[in-house]
């Protein structure tokens, strides 16, 4: 803190008086008391506005200094500097030294990582402050010193490992390396804890303004709320990890299609989305997914986006089991937002085609024939291409449905529900009809604390919907895996959908 050295008005008046006296001639008489009082009053009147202004500026400088260096006051500066240094170095790496497959100086990439890393930094300071406050509020207890040390170590390890998760997408990892899973689980606990603590913080502030609740510890105790938030965070993280560790759930779904050709009655579609092959999804998990789909013996297999999370060079081997998918008419994929994020998308497209034997539907369609009847399967590029402006890639329903018969049965793959909504709105303009849209992306919320956000940010959340304006059904899958933390609310949300098309006249 700055210490004020500006003398008070009283001291200045005395000093002025002394100087005046010293400068007098010996022969001159000393000033009377009335004259001294008059001199003091004049000096105060002249200098008072200036002194007040200086004091105000001094106070402002002190506040700014405290804000920059001492907020929050019980958070060690070196923790903040470590996290800041990590964030800056990571962003510089992403901008100038990114993987050769990724575009450099990509503004979208810079903004995403800036928001994510510095947002986490603010959240981590908040979490740290609440954790160590447990000890600070119990200074008189005999366990205070040891408890403070334990809480600091716990908070440091948790926060630093949670912040490290962005590294693992950008480096090659051994297949059996389990450390990234631990870090991503700690990120999941971090996210749960932050949301819970934020909710408790709001409750505390409101309760202290309401007299009947002001002295009620259930509503106002920071220690109680912090312990409860941490406990719930780790319990829900453990439950979510158990859910994702189990084999995928097969969900059987019959969907009635009006005037479906009778030759295609019972036509089966294996729908899988959001595989997210990456740092925490290993080759064994992919093999289990392939094994489950092959047991279904589908007519076609459709992968509705977000197949990968990383670079071909680093995680391509983990996706290789997908080349063993078996279906009567082929295996098809529509790209999701994560398929565009890391690698140059053309490299992944070539990998899907050449190494995995998948048909990539890039605003295109295929027609299946049985005797004199046919149905059309089309796929659009992901909705994120609207904002990313990837050269040569954009969601284009008109192009995707170009070769599909107007009055025939048409099924369309669109990763994001927002993309599906755009397709639905465009159908009257392009004079086309789609009977069924298959989507993913939402993970059915994935975690309890993120489900409300996902629900309100997507026009279709999870399950089967009907859009009456175009007479179209939409099914949104919860996905077979997860993004980021290996957590899902329930085992049933790690789904592979076995769809059977049924002919209906109405």
N, C-alpha and C positions, 0 to 999 in steps of 0.2 A: 504493500500500500504506500501511496505517497503521503508524506507527513508535511502538513502546512507549516511554512516558516514565515508566513506573512504576519507581521505584528498587528496586534489589535489596534483599533482606533485610539484606545486609552493610552497605550504605550507610545503611539506616534505623537499624541498631544504632549506627553511628558517629555519625550525626546526633543520635540520642537521647542518646548519651553526651556529645556536645558541649553540647547544650542543658542537660543536667543539671549539667555542670561550670560553665557560664556562670551558672546560677541560684544557685550556691552563694555563701554569704557568704565574705568574704575570710578571716574567722577560722576557717571550717570546714576541716578537713583534706580533702585529695583522697581519692577512693575508692581502695581498693587494687585490684590486678590481679584478685584473686579476686572482688571485688565487681563489677568491670566485666564480667567473664566471665559472672557470674550474671545481670546485667542484660541482657546481649546475648542470652543463651539464652532468658530469659523473653520478651523482645520478639519473637524469632523464632517461639517457640511460639504467641504470641498472634496474630501477623499472618500466619503462613505459610498457613493455610487461605484467608484472605481474598485474599492475593496470588495464590495458585494459581487461585482462582475468577476473579479479574480477568484473569489471563493466558489462561485458557481462553476467556472471553468475547471477549477481544481477538482471539484466534486464529480464533474462529468468525466474527467480524465481518470479519476480513481475507479469509477464504475466500469468504464471501458476496459481498464487494465484487469480488474477483477473478473470481468466476463471472459476476457481472452485467456487469462492464465489460471484462474482459480475456480472455474465452473465446470462441473460441480465440485465443491470444495473438498469433498472426501474421495475424489477420484485421483489417483496418482498421475502426475503429468506424463510419466514415461509410458503408461499404458495407452494414453491418448496418442502420444507421438509414435509408438509402435504401430498402432492401427492406422494412423494417418500415413506413415511411411509405406506400410504394406499396400494401402489403397492406391497411393500415387504411383508406386512402382508397378503395381499390377496394371493400372490403366495405361501407363507408358508402354508396357510390354504389349498390351493389346493394340495400341495405336501404331507403334513403330516396329515391333518385333514379333508380330503375330505369326501363327503357323502359315507356311507358304500358300496353303490352300485358301486362306481367309483374306478378304480384301483389306488393305491397309488404309488408315485414315478414314475409316468408315464412321460417319457421324452417328449413325444409329447405334453402332457398337459402343462408341464413346459415351453417349448419353445413357445407354442401358447400364453399363458398368458404373458410371458416375452415380446414378440414382441408387443402384443396388448397394454398392459398397459404402457410400457415405450415409445412406439411410440406415444401414446396419451399424455404422459407427455411432450414430446418435442413439439408436436403440440399445447398443451395448453399454454406453455410458449410463443410460437410465437403469438398465438391469444391474450393472455393477453397483451403482449407488444404493439401490434397494437391498442388494445382498449384504453389503458391508454395514448397512444401517442396522442390521440385526444385532451386530456386536456393539455398535456405538450407542444403542439404546439400552444396553445392559452393562454399562461400565462398572457398576458396583458388584457384579457377579464374580465369583472366584474363577470362573472359566473364561473371563474376558480376553486375556492375552492369547491363550491358545485358540480360543474360538475365533478371534479376529484373524489370526494367522491362517487357520483352516479355511475360513470363508474367503480370504483373499486368494489363496491357492486355488480353491474350487472355482471362483469366478474367473481368475486368469486363464486357467486351463480350458474351461468351457468356452469362454468368449474367443480366445485365440484359435482354437480348433474349429469352432463354427465359422470363423472368418476365412479359414483356409480352404473352404470347399471349392472356390472358383479355380484353384490351381489344378485340380485333378482332371479337368476337361482338357487342359492344355499341355499335358505331359503323358508320355507312354507309361502304362501301368502293368505290372505282372498280373496274370489272370487270377491268381489266388490272393492278391493283396487285399486285406480286409480293412486296412486303415481308413480309406475313403468312406466306407460304410459307416464307421464310427463317427467320423466328422460330419457326415450328412445327417446322422441320427441326432447329433448334438445341435445341428442347425434346426432340426424339427423341434427339439425341446426348447431351443432359443426362441423360435417363432411362437410356440404355444405360450411360453412364459411372458414374452413381451406383450402379447394381446391380453393375457390375464392381468398382468400388472397394470397395464394401461386402464383396463376396466375398473380395477380396484382403486387406482389413483383418482379416477373420476368420482367413484362412490365416496371416497374419503373427503374430497373437497366439497361435494354436495352435502354430505352428512354433517360436516362442521358448520354449515349454514342453517341447519334445522335444529332448533333447541332440543326437542325430545331425543334426537339421535346423537347429539354432540358428545355425550359421555358414554355412549354405548360402544364398547370395544369391538363388537362384531362388525360395526360399520366404519370405525375410525382407526383401528389398530394397524399400523403399517407392518409391524413385525408379523402379526397373524396373517395378514394378506400376502406378504412376501413368501412365507413358508408354504402357505396354501397354493400359491401360484407355481412355485417350483415343484412341489409334490405332484400337482395335477399335470404339469408339463411333462415330467418324466414318466408318469403312469400312462398317459395317453400316447406318448412316444413308444413306450414298450408294447402297448396293446396294438398300435398301428404297425409296428415292425413284425409282430407275430402274424398279423393279417397278411402282410405281403410275403412272408416266408413260406406260406402254404402254396400248394399246387393251384393253378388257375381254376376258377369255377366255370363250368359249362352251363350256360343259360339257354334253355330251349324256348324258341319263340315262333309261333305261327302268325303270319301276317297275311291278311286277306287282300288280294289285289283284284279290283274290278275288271272283269273281262280278260283275265289272264288266260292265254292260250292253254287249252286242256293238256297239250303235250308237256307243258311246263308246270302243271299242277304237282306240288311236292318238290319243286326245284329247291335245292339246299344251298345256302350261303354261309360259309364260316366267316364271321365278322370279328376281326381283331383290330384294336387300335392302341396307340400310345405304348408301344413296346419300349421305347426309350433306351435302346442299347447304349450303354455308357459306363461311367466309372463304377456304378453300383449294380448294374445289370450285367451279369457275367454269362459266359457261354452255356453253362448248365441251365440257367433260367430259360434261355432261348431254346435250348434242346427240349425242355419240358413243354414249352408252348407248342413247338412243332409236333411233338409226340401227341399232345392232346388234340390238335387239329386233325392230324392224320387218322386218329381213331374215329373221328366223326364221318370220314369219307364224304366230304362235301362235293357238290358239283363245281363250285368255284370258291376260292379263298380271297377275301378282300381285306387289305391292310389299309386302314383309313388314317394315315398320317402319323407323324412323330415316331418314326421307326428308329431314329438314331439321335444321339446327343454327343457329338464330338466329331473327330476327324477320321477319315478312312484309314489313314496310316496307323492310328492309335487303337481304334476299336473295330475296324473292319472284320478282323478275325472273329470277334464275338458274335457278329451277325451271320457268319457263314452257315450255321445250321438251317437258316431259312431257305436255302437252296434245296432242302430235302422235303419241302412242302409238297403234298400230293393231292391233287383234285382233278376231276374229270375234264374240265374245260380251261383250267389254267389258274394262275395266281396273279392278283392285280393289286397295285398300290397307288394311292393318291397321296401327294405330299402334304405334310403338316408344317406348322410354323417352325418347329425345331429342326426340321430337315434343311431349312435355309440358313440357320443361324451361324453355324461354325464354319463348315467347309464351303468352298465354292460349290454351289448346288449342282453344277454340271458333273462334278466328280462323283457325287453321291448317285446321281441318276445313272451314270455309266456303271457304277458298282452294282446298283440294283439290277440293271439289265444283264450285265455280263457275268457277274459273280454269283448273283442270287437267283437268276432266271425268273425275275419278276417283270410283268408288263406294267410299265409306268404310264398312268393315264394323265397326261399333261394337257388339259382342256381337249380331251379326245374321248372316243368311245369305241366299243367293240360290239358286234352283233353275234348272238348265239342262235343257231338254227336247229330246229327239230322238225323233220318232215317239211311241211309247208309253213310252219310257224316260226316266229322269232321273238326274242326279247333283246333289249339294248342295255348295256352297262356303260356308263360314262363317268368321267372323273374330272373335277376342276382343280386348278391350282389353289393354294391356300389363300385365305383372306388377308394374311399378313403382307402379301405382295402388293396390296393396295397402298400400304404406307412405306414399304421397303424400297419399292421401285427397282427391283432386280431386273437387269437388262434381259429382255426376251421372255419374262415371266410375269403373268398377270392373270387374275381370276377372270375367266371369259366363258360364261354359260352358253352363249350363242355358239361359239366355236365347239364347245364340248358336245353339244346336242345336235350339231349340224347333220350328222349321218343317222340319227335316231328317227325312226318313223313317227310321224306326228300322232297317229292313232294307235300306235303299238305300246307295249309295256316297256317302261323305261325306269331303270334304277340308277341313281347318281351317287357318287362318293364325294363328300365335301368335309374336310377335316373339322373345321370350326363351325359351330352352330350359327355364328354371325355370317359366315360364308353361305351357309344353307339359306339363311334369311334373304341374302342378296339374290341368290338364285331364284327363290320363290317370287320375289318382287319383279324379277325380269321376265318370268315366263309369259305373261300376257303380251309383253312388248315383242318378244321374239317368236310368238305364236307356237310355243312348244308345251308339251305336257310331261310331267314327271310323276310317276306313281309312288316312288319310295326314295327317300334320301337317307343315306347312312353317314353318321358323323361320330366324332369322339371329342377329344380336346378337354372337356370339363373335368374328367376324372371323378365325376359326381361330387365335386368339392374336395376330394382327397382327405382333408383334415377337418376336424370339427371347427377350428378357428377360421379356416379359409372358405368353408362351404357357403356362408352367407354372401361373401364377395363374389364368388363364382356364380351363384344363383342369380344375382341381380345384374351381372355383367354379360349374361348370355340369354338370347331369346328362348332357347331350349336348353334345359339343364341336364336331365337324365331320364331315359325311358322312351316310350312311344308317344308321339304327338300326332295330331291331325290338323292340317291347315286347310280350312274349308274353301278359301278363295280360289285355290288351284286344285282342290281335291287331291292333296298330296299328304302322305304319311311321312313322318320323320322319326327315325330312331337314333338316339344319342347314347353311345356306349360309355360306360365308366372307365373303359380301358383295361388292359390286362396287367399293366404295371403302374408306374408312378413317375412323377418328375421331382428331382431333387431328393428330399428325405425319403427313404424307403418306408413310407408310412401310408396306410389307408385306414379309414374308419372301421370297415368290416371286411372279412375275407371274401364275401360275395361280390365286392366291388372290383376284385381282380378277375374280370370276366372275359370269356370267349363266348360269343353268341352264335348258337346254331339256329339259323333262320330257315324256316320252311315257308315257301310261298304257296298260298292256297287260293284257288279260283273262287270268286264270288260274283254273283250277278247284280248285287246292289252295292 
